[in-house]
Amino acid sequence: MRTQRYLFALSILNLLLLAFLLLSRIGPAMASSRSDVLRGRALEIIDDHGRVRASIKLHEAGTFKPTGKQIPETVMLRLIDAEGRPEVKIGASVEGGGLSLVGRSDSTQLLLLADSSSSVRLKNPSGQERVIQP
């Protein structure tokens, strides 16, 4: 009889200890350390429908198939509209940097390049193009 009381008291003590441990963990999740740097291979921001609306990615070096031109490793920031078209692109590589702004149609463009030479290329919807170079 004495052993049963001892086991019952031990079971109650274990139950209280379990309840305490479970309840002490309730609360907001907090980071264990503060980090000043966000690191990753890419960053994508998506909208409520799961579509990518902005991205920062590192593109490996390769060949541009239509022209055969060698493209160096490039980091690219893209801001994308609701229809999936990149409206703003900012790129950087060892050859230089560039900024591309696209209007309502792909034929309306502003392209700023700073590579082996610098230039501004303007294109309107009717296909007229103007290149400004120093």
C-alpha positions as CSV (number, residue, x, y, z in Angstrom):
1,M,0.0,0.0,0.0
2,R,2.8,2.3,0.9
3,T,4.5,1.6,-2.5
4,Q,1.3,2.5,-4.4
5,R,1.1,5.9,-2.6
6,Y,4.8,6.5,-3.4
7,L,4.2,5.7,-7.1
8,F,1.1,7.8,-7.2
9,A,2.9,10.8,-5.7
10,L,5.8,10.3,-8.2
11,S,3.3,10.2,-11.1
12,I,1.7,13.4,-10.0
13,L,5.1,15.1,-9.6
14,N,6.0,14.0,-13.1
15,L,2.7,15.3,-14.5
16,L,3.3,18.7,-12.8
17,L,6.8,18.9,-14.1
18,L,5.6,18.0,-17.6
19,A,2.9,20.7,-17.5
20,F,5.4,23.3,-16.2
21,L,7.9,22.5,-19.1
22,L,5.1,22.7,-21.7
23,L,3.6,25.9,-20.4
24,S,7.0,27.6,-20.0
25,R,7.6,27.2,-23.8
26,I,4.4,29.1,-24.8
27,G,5.1,32.6,-26.1
28,P,6.5,34.3,-29.2
29,A,9.4,32.7,-31.0
30,M,12.4,34.9,-30.6
31,A,15.7,34.8,-32.5
32,S,18.5,33.5,-30.4
33,S,21.0,36.1,-31.9
34,R,20.8,39.3,-33.8
35,S,22.4,39.2,-37.3
36,D,23.2,42.4,-39.2
37,V,23.5,40.5,-42.6
38,L,21.0,38.6,-44.6
39,R,22.7,36.0,-46.8
40,G,21.4,33.7,-49.5
41,R,21.7,32.6,-53.1
42,A,18.7,34.7,-54.3
43,L,15.9,36.9,-53.0
44,E,12.3,36.8,-54.4
45,I,9.3,38.9,-53.3
46,I,6.0,37.4,-54.2
47,D,2.5,38.9,-54.3
48,D,-0.7,37.4,-52.8
49,H,-1.1,35.1,-55.8
50,G,2.3,33.6,-55.5
51,R,3.8,35.4,-58.5
52,V,7.3,36.7,-58.3
53,R,7.2,40.6,-58.3
54,A,10.8,41.4,-57.5
55,S,14.0,39.3,-57.5
56,I,17.7,39.6,-57.0
57,K,19.7,36.8,-58.5
58,L,23.2,35.9,-59.5
59,H,23.3,34.6,-63.1
60,E,26.2,32.3,-64.0
61,A,28.4,33.2,-66.9
62,G,27.3,31.7,-70.2
63,T,26.6,32.2,-73.9
64,F,23.7,34.3,-75.3
65,K,22.4,31.8,-77.8
66,P,20.9,34.2,-80.4
67,T,24.1,36.1,-80.9
68,G,26.8,33.8,-79.5
69,K,28.1,36.5,-77.2
70,Q,29.8,35.5,-74.0
71,I,28.0,36.9,-71.0
72,P,30.0,37.2,-67.7
73,E,28.6,36.3,-64.3
74,T,25.9,39.0,-63.6
75,V,23.9,40.0,-60.6
76,M,20.4,41.2,-61.6
77,L,17.6,43.1,-59.8
78,R,14.2,42.8,-61.5
79,L,11.0,44.6,-60.7
80,I,8.1,42.7,-62.3
81,D,4.6,43.9,-63.1
82,A,1.4,41.9,-62.4
83,E,1.5,40.4,-65.9
84,G,5.0,38.9,-65.3
85,R,6.9,41.4,-67.4
86,P,10.1,42.9,-66.0
87,E,9.6,46.6,-66.0
88,V,12.9,47.6,-64.3
89,K,16.2,45.7,-64.5
90,I,19.4,46.7,-62.9
91,G,22.4,44.6,-63.7
92,A,26.1,44.5,-62.8
93,S,29.0,42.4,-64.0
94,V,32.8,42.8,-64.4
95,E,32.1,44.5,-67.7
96,G,30.0,47.3,-66.1
97,G,26.4,48.1,-65.1
98,G,23.2,48.8,-66.7
99,L,19.6,50.0,-66.1
100,S,16.6,49.1,-68.3
101,L,13.2,50.7,-67.9
102,V,10.3,49.2,-70.1
103,G,7.1,51.0,-70.7
104,R,3.6,49.6,-71.4
105,S,4.9,47.6,-74.3
106,D,8.3,46.1,-74.9
107,S,9.0,48.5,-77.7
108,T,9.0,51.5,-75.2
109,Q,12.4,51.3,-73.6
110,L,15.1,53.4,-71.9
111,L,18.5,51.6,-71.6
112,L,21.4,53.1,-69.7
113,L,24.7,51.3,-70.1
114,A,28.1,51.8,-68.6
115,D,30.4,49.1,-69.9
116,S,33.3,49.6,-72.4
117,S,31.6,52.8,-73.3
118,S,28.6,54.6,-71.9
119,S,25.3,55.2,-73.7
120,V,21.6,56.0,-73.4
121,R,19.3,54.2,-75.7
122,L,15.7,55.5,-76.1
123,K,13.0,53.6,-78.0
124,N,9.4,54.6,-78.5
125,P,6.3,52.5,-79.4
126,S,6.6,53.3,-83.1
127,G,10.0,51.7,-83.2
128,Q,12.1,54.9,-83.5
129,E,15.3,54.6,-81.6
130,R,17.8,57.2,-80.5
131,V,21.2,56.4,-79.0
132,I,23.1,59.1,-77.1
133,Q,26.8,58.6,-76.5
134,P,29.5,61.0,-75.2
